[in-house]
């Protein structure tokens, strides 16, 4: 009777080691792909929102934090769960029970039996070796590459590839807007002006007008504007919207045309919202 642990048969040991390595690879790949997907979706959200509104700092900051949290928190958790906690052959045998319940239980029993001291358990070394040989033969023709529990790496690959394609399409199709959104996403605390396809000349801020008298606010559409808008709308809080059509100019001074926004008399300070 031998008191020392017995070595596992080579085939069994190799099969379990390869399966354990497969689990590590698949789960870390899932984490990396999820990180790519999370960061891409976070950025795409800012790019999309900026097309319709002035995305506030708090929302851009939230989207950035959520995007960074996937690799910053998700990857370490994935590593701890599927690498650190599955580093022994016994752990690999337990994971096999997800796909091969009976075989997994058999292999787990063999590995635990091999690790125990014969003197402490009163085991028969010959019987243990016979059980190991039987388990070794049982796994000789088995392929465990598809036995990884809840493997989602293919789904994450498609999702991350789709998100990456959208990001690439944005930089190819609307390069300036995509680059601007990237800056606003990466540094939401900075006062980076939102890119718009309709570019207008800078407006006075503040705008001083005569009290209680109608006034006209000219809006000059620049020639560099990628979108030559035909109409503009302005609104003062609590008052009806004001509309104006584009009057094309002669192109001098880099101005393509102008909108004449005629507002009613004002008796107090207000904020004007403009949309071209």
C-alpha positions in Angstrom: 0.0 0.0 0.0 1.6 3.3 -1.1 1.0 6.5 0.9 1.8 9.0 -1.8 -0.6 10.4 -4.4 -0.7 8.6 -7.8 0.0 10.3 -11.1 -2.9 10.5 -13.5 -2.6 8.5 -16.8 -1.0 10.7 -19.5 -4.1 10.7 -21.8 -6.5 11.6 -19.0 -4.2 14.3 -17.7 -3.7 15.8 -21.2 -7.4 15.7 -22.0 -8.2 17.6 -18.8 -5.4 20.1 -19.2 -6.4 20.8 -22.8 -10.1 21.3 -21.7 -9.0 23.6 -18.9 -7.0 25.6 -21.4 -9.9 25.7 -23.8 -12.2 27.1 -21.0 -9.6 29.8 -20.3 -9.3 30.7 -24.0 -13.1 30.8 -24.7 -14.0 32.8 -21.6 -11.2 35.3 -21.9 -12.1 35.7 -25.6 -15.7 36.3 -24.5 -14.5 39.0 -22.2 -12.4 40.7 -24.8 -15.1 40.6 -27.4 -17.7 41.9 -24.9 -15.2 44.8 -24.1 -14.9 45.7 -27.8 -18.7 45.6 -28.2 -19.3 47.6 -25.0 -16.9 50.4 -26.0 -18.2 50.5 -29.6 -21.8 50.7 -28.5 -21.0 53.4 -26.0 -19.3 55.5 -28.6 -22.0 54.8 -31.2 -24.6 56.0 -28.7 -22.8 59.4 -28.5 -22.4 59.6 -32.2 -26.2 58.9 -32.8 -27.4 61.2 -30.0 -25.2 64.1 -31.3 -27.0 63.9 -34.6 -30.3 64.9 -32.9 -29.4 66.9 -29.8 -26.7 68.5 -27.8 -25.8 65.5 -25.7 -25.2 66.8 -22.2 -22.0 66.2 -20.3 -23.6 64.0 -17.7 -25.0 61.7 -20.4 -21.7 61.4 -22.3 -19.9 60.8 -19.0 -22.4 58.0 -18.1 -22.0 56.4 -21.5 -18.2 56.5 -21.3 -18.2 55.0 -17.8 -20.6 52.2 -18.8 -18.4 51.5 -21.9 -15.1 51.4 -19.9 -16.7 49.4 -17.1 -17.0 46.4 -19.4 -13.2 45.9 -19.8 -12.4 47.6 -16.5 -14.7 45.4 -14.4 -15.9 42.6 -16.6 -12.6 41.3 -17.7 -11.1 40.9 -14.2 -14.3 39.2 -13.0 -14.2 36.9 -16.0 -10.6 36.0 -15.3 -11.2 35.4 -11.7 -14.2 33.1 -12.3 -13.0 31.1 -15.3 -9.1 31.1 -14.9 -8.2 31.6 -11.2 -11.1 29.5 -9.9 -10.7 26.8 -12.6 -6.9 26.3 -12.3 -6.9 22.7 -11.0 -7.7 19.5 -12.9 -10.5 18.8 -10.4 -12.1 22.1 -11.5 -11.9 21.0 -15.1 -13.6 17.7 -14.3 -16.4 19.6 -12.5 -16.9 21.8 -15.6 -17.2 18.7 -17.8 -20.3 17.7 -15.9 -22.2 20.5 -17.6 -22.0 18.6 -20.9 -21.0 15.0 -19.8 -22.7 14.5 -16.4 -21.7 10.9 -15.8 -18.3 11.1 -17.3 -17.6 14.3 -15.5 -18.5 12.7 -12.1 -16.3 9.7 -13.0 -13.3 11.9 -13.8 -13.8 14.1 -10.8 -13.8 11.0 -8.6 -10.6 9.6 -10.3 -8.8 12.9 -9.9 -9.7 13.3 -6.2 -8.8 9.7 -5.5 -5.4 10.2 -7.2 -4.7 13.2 -5.1 -5.5 11.5 -1.8 -3.0 9.6 0.4 -3.4 5.9 0.3 -2.3 5.5 3.9 -5.0 8.0 5.1 -7.8 6.5 3.0 -6.9 2.8 3.2 -7.3 2.5 -0.5 -6.0 -0.3 -2.7 -3.5 1.1 -5.1 -4.2 -1.7 -7.6 -7.9 -0.9 -7.6 -7.2 2.8 -8.0 -4.9 2.2 -10.9 -7.5 0.0 -12.5 -10.1 2.7 -12.2 -7.7 5.2 -13.7 -7.0 3.0 -16.6 -10.7 2.6 -17.2 -11.2 6.4 -17.1 -8.2 6.9 -19.3 -9.7 4.6 -21.9 -13.1 6.3 -21.6 -11.7 9.7 -22.6 -9.2 8.5 -25.2 -11.6 9.2 -28.1 -13.5 12.0 -26.5 -13.3 15.6 -27.7 -14.1 18.2 -25.1 -13.6 21.4 -27.1 -17.4 21.9 -27.3 -18.0 21.2 -23.6 -17.2 24.7 -22.4 -20.2 25.8 -20.2 -22.4 28.5 -21.7 -19.9 29.4 -24.4 -21.0 32.7 -26.1 -17.8 33.6 -27.9 -19.4 33.2 -31.3 -22.3 35.4 -30.4 -20.0 38.0 -29.0 -17.8 37.8 -32.1 -20.8 38.6 -34.3 -21.9 41.4 -32.0 -18.5 43.0 -31.7 -17.9 42.7 -35.4 -21.2 44.4 -36.2 -20.4 47.2 -33.8 -16.9 47.6 -35.2 -18.3 47.7 -38.7 -20.7 50.5 -37.7 -17.8 52.5 -36.2 -15.7 52.0 -39.3 -18.7 53.0 -41.5 -19.1 56.2 -39.5 -15.5 57.2 -40.0 -15.7 56.4 -43.7 -19.1 58.0 -44.4 -19.2 60.9 -41.9 -15.6 61.3 -40.9 -15.8 64.7 -39.4 -18.9 63.9 -37.3 -17.4 60.6 -36.2 -14.1 62.2 -35.2 -15.9 64.9 -33.3 -18.1 62.4 -31.5 -15.0 60.4 -30.6 -13.5 63.5 -28.9 -16.8 64.3 -27.1 -17.1 60.7 -26.0 -13.5 60.3 -24.7 -13.4 63.7 -23.0 -17.0 64.6 -22.0 -15.8 67.2 -19.5 -14.3 69.3 -22.3 -16.4 72.0 -24.0 -16.0 70.4 -27.5 -18.5 72.0 -29.9 -20.9 69.4 -31.4 -20.4 68.9 -35.2 -23.4 69.7 -37.3 -23.7 69.1 -41.1 -25.3 72.6 -41.4 -22.6 75.1 -40.4 -23.6 78.6 -39.6 -21.7 81.8 -38.7 -21.1 82.3 -35.0 -24.0 84.1 -33.4 -23.6 86.9 -30.8 -23.7 85.7 -27.2 -25.4 87.5 -25.5 -27.7 89.0 -28.1 -28.7 92.5 -27.2 -32.0 93.8 -28.7 -34.2 96.8 -28.1 -36.7 96.3 -25.3 -40.4 95.7 -26.3 -39.6 96.0 -30.1 -39.6 93.4 -32.8 -36.2 92.4 -33.9 -34.6 90.3 -36.7 -31.8 87.8 -36.1 -29.9 87.0 -39.3 -28.4 83.5 -39.5 -25.7 83.0 -42.1 -25.3 79.5 -43.6 -21.6 79.0 -44.5 -20.5 77.6 -47.9 -18.5 74.9 -46.1 -21.7 73.5 -44.7 -22.1 69.9 -45.9 -25.9 70.2 -45.7 -27.5 73.2 -47.4 -30.6 73.5 -45.3 -33.6 75.2 -46.9 -35.4 76.2 -43.7 -34.6 77.3 -40.1 -36.7 77.5 -37.0 -36.2 79.5 -33.9 -38.1 79.4 -30.6 -38.1 81.4 -27.4 -39.3 79.6 -24.3 -43.1 79.8 -23.9 -43.6 81.5 -27.3 -44.6 80.3 -30.8 -41.9 79.1 -33.1 -40.5 81.4 -35.8 -39.7 80.0 -39.2 -37.6 81.4 -42.0 -36.6 80.2 -45.5 -33.1 80.4 -47.0 -32.2 83.4 -49.1 -29.2 82.4 -51.2 -26.4 85.0 -51.4 -23.6 85.7 -53.8 -21.1 83.5 -52.0 -19.0 86.4 -50.7 -17.4 86.1 -47.3 -17.8 82.4 -47.3 -21.6 82.7 -46.8 -23.9 80.5 -48.9 -27.1 82.1 -47.8 -29.0 83.6 -44.9 -32.2 83.1 -42.8 -34.0 86.2 -41.5 -35.6 85.2 -38.2 -38.2 87.8 -37.2 -39.0 87.6 -33.5 -41.7 89.5 -31.6 -41.0 92.1 -28.9 -39.3 91.0 -25.7 -39.5 92.6 -22.3 -37.2 90.2 -20.4 -34.1 88.1 -20.8 -34.8 84.9 -22.7 -33.0 82.1 -24.4 -33.4 81.5 -28.2 -33.2 77.9 -29.5 -32.3 77.6 -33.2 -32.4 74.7 -35.6 -31.3 74.7 -39.2 
